[in-house]
Amino acid sequence: MATARLLAGFVAFCTLVVVARVGATGVGEYRRGQSFEEVGQAHEAAVHYGRAIHMYLPLSPLPGKAAERLLRLAEAAQRGGNLDEARFCYEELRSGFLAVRSFYQPGTHFIEQAEVALAKIMLADSRSTWPDRALPEPERAKIIQGVLQEREDPALLWVLMMGLGYFVWLGAAAAAIWRGLPSDANSPIRWPHIRRFGGLSAAGYLLWLLGVALA
């Protein structure tokens, strides 16, 4: 029971560390985007706003704010006639939210807005030979929309296994250090604790690798 409580405590600690790191990285990317936008470097701003979306945390308002900035940059690029830049912004918005889906899809209304705009831009692009320009416009629009709406959803069981493996890996490694290494130079190393938690950590790492491969 004590071992289970200790492991649960370390897993909780590792969870807080991960959440703090993801949150801090997301805030940093968003602020970099703002800095670039303030000096008129819209493309670089879009890149960092897209990265901020990738740092998604449930209930965090940051991805939504980054998405709103990307929509404004895209609309400004459209008004200026720079459709390539507008397309880039919409793709950053769409791919950012699609990349963080697991048990549910966040940002669905932003994805829908991006896909509607992308379909119009792709349809109007005179340089594009796909879909076949000999086809009627409604049929070309249907093909584009069909491709945009394709989803390669992750295997939810392996997403769960990946998360479980990750936290067991870190938590058990921390427990091995905490329980196995002496607090002073005169105390012996507790090899049984290191072997027990080290083996559990290795198993968690292998489970995480398997989840990454199969999710």
Backbone as JSON, one array per atom type, in Angstrom:
{
  "sequence": "MATARLLAGFVAFCTLVVVARVGATGVGEYRRGQSFEEVGQAHEAAVHYGRAIHMYLPLSPLPGKAAERLLRLAEAAQRGGNLDEARFCYEELRSGFLAVRSFYQPGTHFIEQAEVALAKIMLADSRSTWPDRALPEPERAKIIQGVLQEREDPALLWVLMMGLGYFVWLGAAAAAIWRGLPSDANSPIRWPHIRRFGGLSAAGYLLWLLGVALA",
  "N": [[0.83, -1.21, 0.0], [1.93, 1.23, 0.83], [3.88, 1.51, -1.12], [2.3, 1.8, -3.39], [1.04, 4.23, -2.8], [3.24, 5.9, -2.79], [4.11, 5.69, -5.46], [1.85, 6.72, -6.74], [1.96, 9.32, -5.8], [4.33, 10.24, -7.02], [3.6, 10.0, -9.7], [1.56, 11.9, -9.8], [3.08, 14.17, -9.27], [4.78, 14.18, -11.53], [2.84, 14.57, -13.48], [2.01, 17.2, -12.9], [4.38, 18.53, -13.47], [4.64, 18.07, -16.25], [2.28, 19.32, -17.2], [2.78, 21.96, -16.39], [5.06, 22.51, -17.9], [4.13, 22.24, -20.58], [2.14, 24.22, -20.56], [3.68, 26.55, -20.04], [5.36, 26.58, -22.29], [3.46, 26.92, -24.32], [2.44, 29.49, -23.7], [4.76, 30.98, -24.09], [5.18, 30.61, -26.87], [2.88, 31.84, -27.88], [3.26, 34.49, -27.08], [5.56, 35.09, -28.51], [4.48, 35.0, -31.05], [2.76, 37.23, -30.9], [4.7, 39.24, -30.64], [6.04, 39.16, -33.12], [3.88, 39.77, -34.76], [3.32, 42.39, -34.0], [5.41, 43.8, -35.14], [4.91, 43.57, -37.77], [5.55, 41.17, -39.04], [3.96, 38.9, -40.32], [3.92, 36.23, -41.23], [5.82, 34.84, -39.65], [4.62, 35.26, -37.2], [2.29, 33.72, -37.53], [3.39, 31.16, -37.61], [4.27, 30.8, -34.95], [1.88, 31.1, -33.54], [0.57, 28.84, -34.46], [2.2, 26.89, -33.27], [1.6, 27.39, -30.63], [-1.01, 26.44, -30.46], [-0.52, 23.73, -30.7], [0.43, 23.21, -28.17], [-1.67, 22.28, -26.53], [-3.9, 22.29, -23.78], [-6.48, 20.88, -21.83], [-9.26, 22.96, -21.09], [-7.74, 25.25, -21.17], [-7.53, 28.63, -22.24], [-5.74, 29.48, -24.1], [-5.11, 28.1, -26.66], [-7.44, 28.75, -28.11], [-7.24, 31.55, -28.24], [-4.92, 31.8, -29.78], [-5.85, 30.64, -32.11], [-7.81, 32.47, -32.89], [-6.17, 34.66, -33.49], [-4.79, 33.6, -35.69], [-6.9, 33.34, -37.49], [-7.51, 36.06, -37.91], [-5.12, 36.95, -39.08], [-5.17, 35.41, -41.39], [-7.47, 36.39, -42.67], [-6.7, 39.03, -43.07], [-4.59, 38.64, -44.85], [-6.02, 37.64, -47.01], [-7.57, 39.86, -47.69], [-5.54, 41.48, -48.58], [-4.84, 40.22, -50.87], [-3.03, 38.15, -50.79], [-3.13, 35.1, -51.18], [-1.71, 32.75, -50.8], [-0.44, 33.11, -48.32], [-2.69, 33.37, -46.71], [-3.78, 30.83, -47.0], [-1.76, 29.36, -45.76], [-2.03, 30.21, -43.09], [-4.61, 29.28, -42.45], [-4.17, 26.54, -42.74], [-2.28, 26.09, -40.73], [-3.89, 26.58, -38.52], [-5.88, 24.59, -38.77], [-4.36, 22.13, -38.87], [-3.06, 22.3, -36.44], [-5.04, 21.9, -34.41], [-6.0, 19.39, -35.22], [-3.79, 17.83, -34.73], [-3.7, 17.47, -31.99], [-5.77, 15.9, -31.2], [-7.35, 13.25, -29.39], [-8.95, 11.5, -27.25], [-11.06, 13.1, -27.78], [-12.02, 15.71, -30.07], [-10.62, 18.75, -30.02], [-11.39, 22.26, -30.63], [-13.25, 22.22, -32.79], [-14.98, 24.03, -34.13], [-13.22, 25.95, -35.06], [-11.71, 24.41, -36.8], [-13.66, 23.8, -38.7], [-14.23, 26.37, -39.75], [-11.74, 26.94, -40.9], [-11.57, 24.93, -42.84], [-13.69, 25.52, -44.56], [-12.83, 27.99, -45.58], [-10.37, 27.21, -46.73], [-11.23, 25.46, -48.72], [-12.49, 27.24, -50.49], [-10.31, 28.87, -51.24], [-8.58, 27.0, -52.45], [-10.18, 26.15, -54.54], [-10.36, 28.44, -56.04], [-7.8, 28.87, -56.93], [-5.96, 29.44, -59.64], [-3.63, 28.29, -60.5], [-3.6, 25.69, -59.74], [-3.87, 22.26, -60.6], [-5.37, 20.33, -59.55], [-8.44, 19.61, -58.02], [-9.16, 18.05, -61.21], [-9.38, 20.52, -63.6], [-11.14, 20.43, -65.66], [-13.44, 19.39, -64.71], [-16.81, 20.05, -63.53], [-17.43, 22.95, -61.48], [-18.93, 22.56, -59.01], [-18.46, 19.82, -58.58], [-15.68, 19.72, -58.33], [-15.43, 21.22, -56.01], [-16.69, 19.5, -54.2], [-14.92, 17.33, -54.17], [-12.62, 18.51, -53.05], [-13.6, 19.27, -50.51], [-14.19, 16.74, -49.51], [-11.63, 15.6, -49.22], [-10.49, 17.34, -47.33], [-12.06, 16.78, -45.13], [-11.37, 14.27, -44.38], [-10.3, 12.06, -41.84], [-7.74, 10.71, -39.92], [-8.11, 9.08, -37.38], [-6.74, 8.59, -34.08], [-5.93, 5.45, -32.43], [-7.79, 4.87, -29.71], [-7.41, 3.23, -27.46], [-4.67, 2.77, -27.5], [-3.73, 5.31, -27.26], [-4.43, 5.79, -24.6], [-2.82, 3.83, -23.4], [-0.32, 4.83, -24.08], [-0.22, 7.23, -22.6], [-0.45, 6.16, -20.0], [1.86, 4.55, -19.88], [3.81, 6.54, -20.11], [3.6, 8.03, -17.71], [4.01, 6.05, -15.77], [6.61, 5.33, -16.41], [8.09, 7.77, -15.83], [7.27, 8.24, -13.17], [7.99, 5.87, -11.77], [10.75, 5.89, -12.2], [11.47, 8.19, -10.79], [10.7, 7.31, -8.24], [12.5, 5.22, -7.88], [14.9, 6.59, -7.63], [14.34, 8.16, -5.37], [13.74, 6.28, -3.35], [15.81, 4.47, -3.54], [18.43, 5.63, -3.61], [20.86, 6.75, -1.27], [20.42, 9.12, 1.42], [22.56, 10.27, 2.55], [26.19, 10.12, 2.54], [27.05, 7.98, 4.07], [25.13, 6.04, 4.18], [23.88, 2.95, 2.82], [23.32, 2.03, -0.65], [20.07, 1.24, -1.66], [19.54, -1.39, -3.2], [17.45, -3.3, -3.8], [15.11, -1.66, -3.96], [15.83, 0.0, -6.09], [16.07, -1.88, -8.16], [13.43, -2.87, -8.24], [11.73, -0.57, -8.75], [13.11, 0.43, -10.92], [12.8, -1.59, -12.83], [10.04, -1.43, -13.16], [9.88, 1.14, -14.21], [11.23, 0.76, -16.64], [9.44, -0.97, -17.87], [7.24, 0.74, -18.12], [8.33, 2.59, -19.9], [8.69, 1.0, -22.21], [6.01, 0.41, -22.72], [5.09, 2.97, -23.3], [6.55, 3.51, -25.67], [5.41, 1.55, -27.31], [2.78, 2.45, -27.38], [3.14, 4.92, -28.71], [3.89, 3.99, -31.21], [1.62, 2.61, -32.09], [-0.65, 4.14, -31.68]],
  "CA": [[0.0, 0.0, 0.0], [2.82, 2.39, 0.88], [4.5, 1.63, -2.44], [1.29, 2.34, -4.3], [0.86, 5.66, -2.5], [4.44, 6.59, -3.23], [4.08, 5.75, -6.92], [0.79, 7.66, -7.12], [2.46, 10.67, -5.54], [5.29, 10.61, -8.04], [2.86, 10.19, -10.96], [0.91, 13.21, -9.7], [4.14, 15.18, -9.41], [5.18, 14.21, -12.95], [1.74, 15.19, -14.23], [2.09, 18.65, -12.7], [5.56, 19.02, -14.21], [4.31, 18.06, -17.68], [1.28, 20.36, -17.45], [3.44, 23.26, -16.27], [5.96, 22.69, -19.04], [3.32, 22.47, -21.79], [1.51, 25.53, -20.43], [4.69, 27.61, -20.18], [5.79, 26.61, -23.69], [2.38, 27.51, -25.1], [2.42, 30.93, -23.44], [5.93, 31.55, -24.76], [4.95, 30.65, -28.32], [1.85, 32.84, -28.16], [3.86, 35.82, -26.93], [6.44, 35.3, -29.67], [3.59, 35.34, -32.16], [2.35, 38.62, -30.72], [5.85, 40.11, -30.9], [6.23, 39.22, -34.57], [2.73, 40.45, -35.36], [3.43, 43.82, -33.71], [6.39, 44.43, -36.05], [4.48, 43.35, -39.15], [6.04, 39.91, -39.61], [2.76, 38.09, -40.15], [4.18, 34.8, -41.44], [6.47, 34.32, -38.45], [3.6, 35.25, -36.15], [1.42, 32.57, -37.77], [4.13, 29.96, -37.22], [4.28, 30.68, -33.49], [0.5, 30.85, -33.1], [0.33, 27.42, -34.72], [2.89, 26.11, -32.23], [0.85, 27.57, -29.38], [-2.15, 25.52, -30.52], [0.01, 22.39, -30.44], [0.61, 23.08, -26.71], [-3.05, 22.26, -26.04], [-4.27, 21.73, -22.49], [-7.92, 21.02, -21.61], [-9.76, 24.13, -20.37], [-6.88, 26.42, -21.36], [-8.03, 29.53, -23.28], [-4.65, 29.89, -24.99], [-5.26, 27.66, -28.05], [-8.5, 29.52, -28.74], [-6.71, 32.88, -28.55], [-4.0, 31.64, -30.91], [-6.67, 30.38, -33.29], [-8.42, 33.74, -33.29], [-5.12, 35.45, -34.14], [-4.54, 33.02, -37.01], [-8.03, 33.72, -38.36], [-7.35, 37.47, -38.28], [-4.0, 37.03, -40.02], [-5.63, 34.84, -42.67], [-8.41, 37.33, -43.28], [-5.92, 40.19, -43.52], [-3.86, 38.22, -46.04], [-6.99, 37.56, -48.1], [-7.91, 41.23, -48.12], [-4.39, 42.01, -49.29], [-4.62, 39.46, -52.1], [-1.98, 37.15, -50.6], [-3.88, 33.88, -50.88], [-0.79, 31.73, -50.3], [-0.26, 33.33, -46.89], [-3.97, 33.04, -46.08], [-3.87, 29.37, -46.96], [-0.82, 28.89, -44.74], [-2.62, 30.47, -41.77], [-5.72, 28.35, -42.24], [-3.62, 25.2, -42.58], [-1.7, 26.05, -39.39], [-5.01, 26.5, -37.59], [-6.52, 23.27, -38.91], [-3.45, 21.05, -38.49], [-2.75, 22.42, -35.02], [-6.06, 21.23, -33.6], [-6.07, 17.98, -35.57], [-2.63, 17.14, -34.17], [-3.84, 17.24, -30.55], [-6.96, 15.1, -30.89], [-7.11, 11.92, -28.82], [-10.26, 10.98, -26.9], [-12.03, 14.01, -28.36], [-11.42, 16.65, -31.0], [-10.79, 20.15, -29.62], [-11.37, 23.29, -31.67], [-13.98, 21.79, -33.98], [-15.53, 25.17, -34.89], [-12.1, 26.57, -35.76], [-11.38, 23.52, -37.93], [-14.7, 23.98, -39.72], [-13.99, 27.66, -40.41], [-10.54, 26.83, -41.72], [-11.83, 24.06, -43.99], [-14.54, 26.28, -45.51], [-11.98, 28.98, -46.24], [-9.39, 26.51, -47.55], [-11.9, 24.95, -49.92], [-12.69, 28.36, -51.41], [-9.01, 29.29, -51.78], [-8.09, 25.95, -53.34], [-11.03, 26.13, -55.72], [-10.12, 29.65, -56.83], [-6.39, 28.93, -57.32], [-5.84, 29.14, -61.07], [-2.39, 27.54, -60.74], [-3.77, 24.3, -59.33], [-4.44, 21.31, -61.58], [-6.17, 19.38, -58.78], [-8.97, 18.56, -58.88], [-9.13, 18.31, -62.66], [-10.11, 21.76, -63.89], [-12.18, 20.14, -66.65], [-14.66, 19.01, -63.99], [-17.66, 21.18, -63.1], [-16.99, 23.53, -60.21], [-19.5, 21.88, -57.82], [-17.8, 18.53, -58.38], [-14.34, 20.02, -57.81], [-15.62, 21.64, -54.61], [-17.02, 18.31, -53.42], [-13.69, 16.55, -54.01], [-11.77, 19.22, -52.09], [-14.21, 19.15, -49.19], [-14.04, 15.36, -49.08], [-10.26, 15.39, -48.77], [-10.28, 18.1, -46.1], [-12.81, 16.2, -44.02], [-10.84, 12.96, -44.02], [-9.65, 12.04, -40.54], [-7.07, 9.48, -39.52], [-8.23, 9.17, -35.92], [-5.85, 7.69, -33.35], [-6.52, 4.32, -31.71], [-7.95, 5.43, -28.37], [-6.82, 2.34, -26.46], [-3.22, 2.96, -27.47], [-3.5, 6.65, -26.69], [-4.48, 5.6, -23.16], [-1.62, 3.08, -23.01], [0.82, 5.73, -24.21], [-0.22, 8.1, -21.43], [-0.16, 5.36, -18.81], [3.28, 4.19, -19.93], [4.63, 7.74, -19.88], [3.61, 8.41, -16.3], [4.67, 4.98, -15.02], [8.04, 5.49, -16.71], [8.65, 8.86, -15.05], [6.98, 8.09, -11.75], [8.8, 4.8, -11.2], [12.15, 6.33, -12.21], [11.62, 9.1, -9.64], [10.61, 6.51, -7.03], [13.75, 4.48, -7.74], [15.9, 7.53, -7.12], [13.95, 8.6, -4.03], [13.8, 5.18, -2.38], [17.01, 3.66, -3.65], [19.69, 6.31, -3.35], [20.94, 7.18, 0.13], [20.33, 10.56, 1.67], [23.89, 10.75, 2.95], [27.27, 9.28, 2.01], [27.3, 6.84, 4.95], [24.06, 5.06, 4.05], [24.06, 2.09, 1.64], [22.33, 2.08, -1.74], [19.02, 0.23, -1.49], [19.42, -2.0, -4.53], [16.13, -3.89, -4.08], [14.19, -0.61, -4.4], [16.24, 0.45, -7.43], [15.7, -2.92, -9.13], [11.98, -2.97, -8.36], [11.18, 0.59, -9.45], [13.77, 0.54, -12.22], [12.12, -2.51, -13.74], [8.72, -0.86, -13.46], [10.11, 2.28, -15.09], [11.56, 0.23, -17.96], [8.19, -1.49, -18.45], [6.46, 1.91, -18.53], [8.96, 3.16, -21.11], [8.35, 0.13, -23.34], [4.58, 0.6, -23.0], [4.97, 4.26, -23.96], [7.02, 3.34, -27.05], [4.42, 0.78, -28.05], [1.65, 3.34, -27.62], [3.51, 5.88, -29.75], [3.93, 3.29, -32.5], [0.34, 2.05, -32.49], [-1.77, 5.07, -31.46]],
  "C": [[0.87, 1.26, 0.0], [3.5, 2.62, -0.46], [3.54, 2.23, -3.45], [1.07, 3.83, -4.08], [2.06, 6.47, -2.99], [4.44, 6.76, -4.74], [3.02, 6.73, -7.4], [1.23, 9.1, -6.9], [3.44, 11.13, -6.6], [4.61, 10.82, -9.4], [2.16, 11.54, -10.95], [1.92, 14.34, -9.87], [4.57, 15.32, -10.86], [4.1, 14.84, -13.81], [1.79, 16.71, -14.12], [3.26, 19.25, -13.46], [5.26, 19.12, -15.7], [3.33, 19.18, -18.02], [1.93, 21.75, -17.39], [4.34, 23.54, -17.47], [5.19, 23.0, -20.33], [2.69, 23.85, -21.74], [2.5, 26.66, -20.65], [5.18, 27.72, -21.63], [4.73, 27.25, -24.57], [2.3, 29.02, -24.94], [3.59, 31.61, -24.15], [5.75, 31.66, -26.26], [3.92, 31.72, -28.69], [2.44, 34.25, -28.08], [4.84, 36.12, -28.06], [5.62, 35.66, -30.9], [3.13, 36.79, -32.09], [3.49, 39.59, -31.07], [6.09, 40.25, -32.4], [5.09, 39.98, -35.25], [2.84, 41.96, -35.16], [4.41, 44.53, -34.64], [6.09, 44.11, -37.51], [4.98, 42.09, -39.8], [4.95, 38.84, -39.43], [3.05, 36.59, -40.3], [4.82, 34.17, -40.2], [5.49, 34.26, -37.29], [2.69, 34.03, -36.29], [2.09, 31.26, -37.35], [4.05, 29.74, -35.71], [2.88, 30.5, -32.93], [0.13, 29.39, -33.34], [0.98, 26.54, -33.68], [2.17, 26.23, -30.9], [-0.36, 26.64, -29.34], [-1.7, 24.09, -30.22], [0.24, 22.15, -28.94], [-0.76, 23.09, -26.02], [-3.15, 21.63, -24.66], [-5.78, 21.9, -22.32], [-8.23, 22.23, -20.72], [-8.87, 25.37, -20.52], [-7.45, 27.31, -22.47], [-6.98, 29.86, -24.34], [-4.8, 29.38, -26.42], [-6.35, 28.43, -28.8], [-8.04, 30.92, -29.12], [-5.77, 32.82, -29.74], [-4.77, 31.41, -32.2], [-7.33, 31.66, -33.8], [-7.39, 34.63, -34.0], [-4.82, 34.92, -35.54], [-5.67, 33.36, -37.99], [-7.9, 35.17, -38.82], [-6.21, 37.66, -39.28], [-4.41, 36.5, -41.4], [-6.56, 35.79, -43.4], [-7.7, 38.57, -43.81], [-5.14, 39.85, -44.79], [-4.8, 38.12, -47.24], [-7.36, 38.95, -48.62], [-6.77, 41.86, -48.91], [-4.06, 41.24, -50.56], [-3.55, 38.39, -51.99], [-2.64, 35.83, -50.19], [-2.97, 32.76, -50.38], [-0.59, 31.86, -48.79], [-1.55, 33.01, -46.13], [-4.13, 31.53, -45.95], [-2.95, 28.8, -45.88], [-1.43, 29.06, -43.34], [-3.75, 29.5, -41.47], [-5.22, 26.92, -42.02], [-2.95, 25.04, -41.21], [-2.8, 25.87, -38.34], [-5.6, 25.09, -37.6], [-5.6, 22.16, -38.41], [-3.1, 21.1, -37.02], [-3.75, 21.68, -34.15], [-6.18, 19.75, -33.94], [-4.93, 17.19, -34.92], [-2.81, 16.79, -32.7], [-5.09, 16.45, -30.2], [-6.53, 13.75, -30.31], [-8.47, 11.31, -28.5], [-11.38, 11.88, -27.4], [-11.27, 14.99, -29.25], [-11.65, 18.08, -30.5], [-10.82, 21.08, -30.83], [-12.15, 22.97, -32.92], [-14.52, 22.97, -34.8], [-14.43, 25.92, -35.62], [-11.7, 25.72, -36.98], [-12.38, 23.72, -39.06], [-14.52, 25.3, -40.48], [-12.81, 27.58, -41.35], [-10.82, 26.01, -42.97], [-12.72, 24.75, -45.02], [-13.69, 27.27, -46.3], [-10.96, 28.32, -47.16], [-10.02, 25.99, -48.84], [-12.1, 26.06, -50.95], [-11.37, 28.8, -52.05], [-8.48, 28.27, -52.78], [-8.89, 25.9, -54.63], [-10.72, 27.3, -56.64], [-8.68, 29.74, -57.36], [-6.23, 28.49, -58.77], [-4.59, 28.33, -61.4], [-2.56, 26.05, -60.49], [-4.39, 23.46, -60.44], [-5.24, 20.21, -60.87], [-7.22, 20.13, -57.98], [-8.98, 19.0, -60.35], [-10.01, 19.52, -62.99], [-11.16, 21.57, -64.98], [-13.5, 19.74, -65.99], [-15.5, 20.24, -63.66], [-17.25, 21.67, -61.72], [-17.62, 22.87, -58.99], [-18.83, 20.54, -57.54], [-16.38, 18.72, -57.84], [-14.43, 20.41, -56.33], [-15.9, 20.43, -53.71], [-15.78, 17.46, -53.17], [-12.78, 17.19, -52.96], [-12.31, 19.07, -50.67], [-14.07, 17.74, -48.63], [-12.65, 15.07, -48.55], [-10.0, 16.11, -47.45], [-10.96, 17.46, -44.9], [-12.36, 14.79, -43.66], [-10.11, 13.05, -42.68], [-9.0, 10.68, -40.32], [-6.99, 9.47, -37.99], [-7.3, 8.19, -35.23], [-6.62, 6.54, -32.7], [-6.58, 4.7, -30.23], [-7.33, 4.54, -27.29], [-5.32, 2.59, -26.36], [-2.84, 4.36, -27.04], [-3.48, 6.56, -25.16], [-3.22, 4.87, -22.67], [-0.37, 3.95, -23.09], [0.91, 6.65, -23.0], [0.12, 7.35, -20.15], [1.32, 5.0, -18.75], [4.18, 5.36, -19.61], [4.73, 8.06, -18.39], [4.21, 7.32, -15.42], [6.18, 5.07, -15.21], [8.67, 6.56, -15.82], [8.46, 8.66, -13.55], [7.85, 7.01, -11.1], [10.28, 5.17, -11.19], [12.41, 7.27, -11.03], [11.57, 8.33, -8.33], [11.89, 5.72, -6.8], [14.84, 5.37, -7.17], [15.61, 7.88, -5.66], [14.15, 7.5, -2.98], [15.14, 4.44, -2.4], [18.31, 4.34, -3.3], [19.72, 6.84, -1.93], [20.88, 8.7, 0.27], [21.66, 11.14, 2.14], [24.93, 9.72, 2.5], [27.5, 8.02, 2.84], [26.24, 5.74, 4.85], [24.27, 4.22, 2.78], [22.99, 2.35, 0.58], [21.34, 0.94, -1.54], [18.73, -0.41, -2.86], [18.07, -2.67, -4.77], [15.11, -2.86, -4.57], [14.54, -0.15, -5.82], [15.85, -0.59, -8.48], [14.2, -2.98, -9.34], [11.4, -1.8, -9.17], [11.84, 0.81, -10.82], [13.14, -0.38, -13.24], [10.75, -2.0, -14.14], [8.85, 0.33, -14.41], [10.42, 1.81, -16.51], [10.31, -0.31, -18.65], [7.3, -0.34, -18.92], [7.0, 2.53, -19.79], [8.62, 2.32, -22.33], [6.88, 0.27, -23.72], [4.35, 1.92, -23.72], [5.43, 4.18, -25.42], [6.0, 2.58, -27.89], [3.19, 1.62, -28.36], [1.92, 4.36, -28.71], [3.45, 5.24, -31.13], [2.53, 2.92, -33.0], [-0.85, 3.0, -32.34], [-2.25, 5.67, -32.77]]
}
